[in-house]
């Protein structure tokens, strides 16, 4: 885990990080597994709002900066390219 967070801080690139670690250690974890790790607050030492729940791998500030954010604009552009429909209604 330490190597994961060091690489994420250095490169801020999940794909590059998990590809390297999968190759180095012979792992076969997919994007979603690594993304769940990146977005889990347990790695910054908190759990369900309980501060100092455990030893952190990264600070809260670093974790927030690295936490994945969905790219809605990119997703919409993909939908337009695939469907040809420019007016897309998203509910939720």
Protein Blocks (a to p, Z undefined) as FASTA:
>chain_A
ZZmmmmmmmnopaklmmmmmmmmnopabdfklmmmmmmpmklnopaehiahkbccfbdfk
lmmmmpccddfklmmmmmmmmnopabdcdeZZ
